């Protein structure tokens, strides 16, 4: 069963034997054969009487209720179908900063039975071209200010039939088209297993892939981690930095708050200073951002007394996207009185599947398995390892990896399990402890050394603002540990600091793990979502 007239996505699903086993054991994960996730999250909310509740806010006074968002999404959906010729199954690229209009466009695409391909605002024409090619994208809705790179990519691709701008005051803009359309739209009765999202991996390896997520995946994600770990309420105000093209951002700043009728603050720019100001201005209660931002914001949060224990509005803080150093967790708690909710997710899995709430958080541990999922630590042959043994993390649940027409599916899914590429161990209490990405494990003179452990030790030194650790070839030891360090402003980055940091690490963790080489940098290479790009350091790139 499918609503898709354009069967491009369904035709390029991995074969059944290469797809993971899906688990629907929880009562909340029983789905009907037909379900449109946009209708579940938006239309149903308005029908239930929440149409006047505030849904989206943004700097400058913009304020949309759930009813406003529904009306705008319906108008855009009518534009897509009546004026642009969208049929169910078409791929629609979305390009823009986090904003209410981007959210309305996302809901419109999904309501129309099409597939949303939301992209990072900083992507250039070459990268956008790869996405257009991979997804055979037929339509695009783009913020007017970001048209240049998209136009350059689309010019060489005649299969891109329409590119329409929002924020364009002319008669050719999306807003003018919306004004011609009614506020009512009949949602396409999509199958629960129709693809509604192509989410591209954020590129820590330099080779992004398109992950395919169904309507049921979106709702399943809302019914696992949020109610069991985050436990948001309707009067919460969500805020954060991850772009909506990143599933961490889509979940944390759109889907999860809307699943309980909460309010969302969307920032086009969310640097640490801007985020600190907005938390206070909007009275935000739940924050989503990356570990590097928590570290950068800690002193500002302390000065502003943003944490609820110190009289501020902020109650819950969520970290994901990369490992949370114990030193950063401690620094943030000291500054705000709030224990960070850590978690590991993956674009392939849609969102977080191992986590712990504030009460059960343990320094150095990611958490326990989120209800609805299963996880094991296994060896190279897929055999489960005993507690305390480092191995490969394997996961299964109601969501899982489906790469669009990609041979790398065989590497991610084996025997029904999703292999995330992370090295972990599980302790006797069922807590999972991150060691490294499997390709980041450093083997030096026969010792296995996890890069994050060395990074965590370095981050405890007051002279270190940021750092990254990799293994580099060495004739004598096979590999040695090399650290790239961004020193705090005003500190001399010379041989004296090198020796001081090396001695500090030797005193903090096992001496054989210390960085035998240290290079000072002004900054570290990161993706737009904040993930460290170690592959660029290995390649000697800035």
C-alpha positions, -999 to +999 in steps of 0.1 A: +000+000+000+013+034-009+000+069-017+031+077-038+023+084-075+060+091-079+076+058-066+112+070-068+118+065-031+100+033-027+119+018-057+152+027-040+146+013-006+172-013+005+162-048-002+143-064+027+172-086+037+194-056+042+169-036+063+170-038+101+145-056+122+119-031+135+104-034+170+069-022+179+065-037+214+053-006+232+015+000+231+021+035+218+039+021+187+009+004+172+001+022+140-027+021+115-020+013+079-027+049+068-011+078+087+002+113+078+026+124+104+019+161+097-018+156+104-009+137+136+013+165+149-005+196+136-041+191+124-049+168+153-036+194+178-059+221+164-089+197+163-082+189+200-087+226+209-051+239+209-055+262+179-050+293+200-019+280+219+014+297+209+034+273+187+062+293+171+081+324+182+110+343+167+130+375+174+113+406+162+079+398+177+068+370+153+043+348+171+023+320+155-004+299+172-009+263+162-039+275+142-017+300+124+009+273+115-019+251+102-034+278+080+000+287+066+010+251+060-023+245+042-018+275+020+017+263+010+004+228+004-022+242-020+005+262-038+026+230-042-003+209-056-023+235-075+004+258-089+036+237-089+021+203-098+034+183-069+023+147-067+028+123-038+063+110-037+080+140-053+111+153-034+110+189-023+142+205-012+139+230+017+166+256+022+165+283+049+176+292+084+155+280+114+123+300+111+085+296+112+083+297+074+107+268+071+085+248+095+054+257+076+071+246+044+081+212+060+045+205+071+031+216+037+054+191+019+045+162+042+007+171+041+009+169+003+024+134+005+057+145-009+091+140+007+109+168+026+146+172+019+157+199+044+192+211+038+218+230+059+218+268+052+256+269+048+258+243+020+273+255-013+263+248-049+285+217-052+270+201-021+235+211-030+240+196-064+250+163-049+217+163-029+196+173-059+212+144-078+209+118-051+173+126-043+163+135-079+147+165-064+119+181-085+109+212-065+125+235-040+113+261-015+141+284-005+147+315+017+152+344-007+186+353+009+199+318+002+188+315-035+223+321-051+239+288-043+207+268-050+202+286-083+237+277-093+232+240-085+197+238-101+208+256-134+226+224-146+198+201-135+167+203-157+148+178-136+144+206-109+111+219-122+104+248-098+123+269-072+102+293-053+114+317-026+099+327+007+108+361+021+105+374-015+082+405-015+076+403-052+046+387-069+068+356-077+074+349-041+058+321-020+039+345+002+021+360-029+012+325-040-001+317-005-024+347-006-041+332-036-048+299-019-074+288+008-065+279+044-081+244+040-062+214+025-072+178+023-041+159+036-029+131+014-038+097+031-003+084+031+007+049+040+024+046+074+055+033+056+056+059+029+088+079+030+083+115+042+119+126+048+153+123+032+178+132+059+213+136+047+241+126+072+260+156+084+292+145+069+317+137+096+333+112+072+331+136+043+308+113+024+271+122+032+244+096+026+206+100+023+186+083+050+149+075+044+124+079+071+087+069+070+057+087+085+056+061+113+093+068+121+085+105+129+057+095+153+077+066+168+105+090+176+080+113+194+067+083+215+100+069+227+126+092+240+105+123+248+079+108+271+103+084+288+133+107+293+127+143+285+091+144+298+081+178+283+049+196+293+025+218+272+037+249+290+074+244+281+092+267+258+118+249+236+149+266+222+182+255+207+209+258+180+207+227+157+195+233+122+162+217+113+180+198+085+197+179+113+173+153+128+185+163+163+171+198+155+139+186+137+130+164+166+141+188+194+128+220+179+097+210+160+084+174+164+088+168+202+074+201+214+045+200+190+037+164+202+027+179+236+014+213+224+045+233+237+059+265+223+091+268+202+116+296+198+134+295+164+166+315+159+181+322+125+214+327+143+221+307+174+257+314+185+264+311+222+259+348+230+227+349+209+214+318+225+220+331+260+202+363+253+172+345+237+168+321+266+163+350+289+142+370+264+117+342+257+118+325+291+129+292+275+126+261+297+142+234+275+174+238+256+189+217+228+225+222+218+259+206+214+285+200+241+308+227+226+280+253+230+274+243+266+310+248+274+311+282+256+279+294+273+286+282+309+300+315+323+274+336+305+247+313+319+261+317+354+262+355+351+226+357+339+214+331+364+195+313+337+190+279+355+157+274+373+176+264+405+192+299+405+159+318+397+160+316+359+136+299+334+158+270+322+148+236+335+160+209+311+191+209+289+197+182+262+231+174+246+236+151+216+255+151+183+289+143+198+302+130+231+296+150+262+328+154+282+324+149+319+342+182+324+316+200+304+287+183+323+303+194+356+309+229+343+274+234+332+258+220+363+280+243+384+269+273+363+232+266+362+223+239+387+210+217+359+222+182+351+225+178+313+204+151+297+229+133+274+220+110+246+233+092+215+213+092+183+220+090+146+206+103+114+201+067+104+181+060+136+163+094+134+169+104+170+181+094+205+180+057+215+204+057+245+200+083+272+194+091+309+172+117+325+186+142+351+179+119+381+197+089+366+225+106+348+260+093+356+292+112+347+310+095+318+280+074+308+256+082+279+228+064+297+206+034+293+185+021+264+154+042+257+122+022+260+112+009+226+148+001+216+173-027+223+211-024+223+240-048+227+278-046+227+291-072+202+324-083+187+333-083+151+313-114+144+281-100+161+285-121+193+273-103+224+301-093+248+301-095+286+296-063+307+327-041+309+341-053+275+345-027+248+329-036+214+306-025+187+273-008+195+244-026+178+208-012+181+173-020+169+139-004+176+110+012+159+133+033+137+164+022+117+187+027+088+174+027+052+199+044+029+186+056-004+201+034-031+235+031-013+258+001-011+269+012+024+237-002+037+255-035+041+280-019+065+253-003+087+228-032+090+238-068+098+215-096+109+187-071+117+209-048+139+220-013+132+257-009+137+263+028+145+301+027+142+306+035+179+328+017+203+311+013+237+310-008+268+280-015+290+285-017+328+268-041+352+239-017+357+231-014+320+247+020+315+265+025+281+299+042+282+312+058+250+348+051+240+352+064+205+340+061+169+354+028+157+375+046+132+388+069+159+402+042+181+440+047+184+462+017+187+496+027+201+523+002+211+495-024+216+473-002+237+438+008+226+432+045+234+399+062+228+403+097+215+373+112+236+389+100+268+421+120+260+400+150+249+381+149+282+413+149+302+426+179+282+394+198+286+398+197+323+429+220+320+420+257+324+441+267+294+421+246+269+391+261+252+386+232+227+405+202+216+405+172+193+426+140+194+435+116+165+460+089+160+489+096+136+513+070+121+545+063+140+572+038+129+580+027+165+545+026+180+522+021+150+503+052+160+508+080+185+482+102+201+481+137+186+461+165+201+449+197+184+443+223+210+426+257+209+440+276+238+420+301+258+426+338+247+457+354+260+476+322+267+510+315+251+508+285+228+544+273+231+565+244+242+559+253+279+522+248+275+528+216+255+547+200+284+522+213+309+493+197+290+512+164+286+520+162+323+484+171+332+470+143+310+495+118+326+482+128+360+446+126+350+444+093+331+468+064+324+501+079+314+504+059+282+474+078+268+490+112+269+494+131+236+529+127+223+523+155+198+503+187+203+494+212+176+478+245+185+450+258+164+428+289+163+397+267+157+387+232+149+369+219+118+332+212+125+301+205+106+273+230+107+257+209+134+288+212+156+302+178+151+340+175+150+354+165+116+384+144+126+388+132+091+399+168+081+425+168+108+438+134+096+440+149+061+459+180+074+430+203+065+420+234+085 
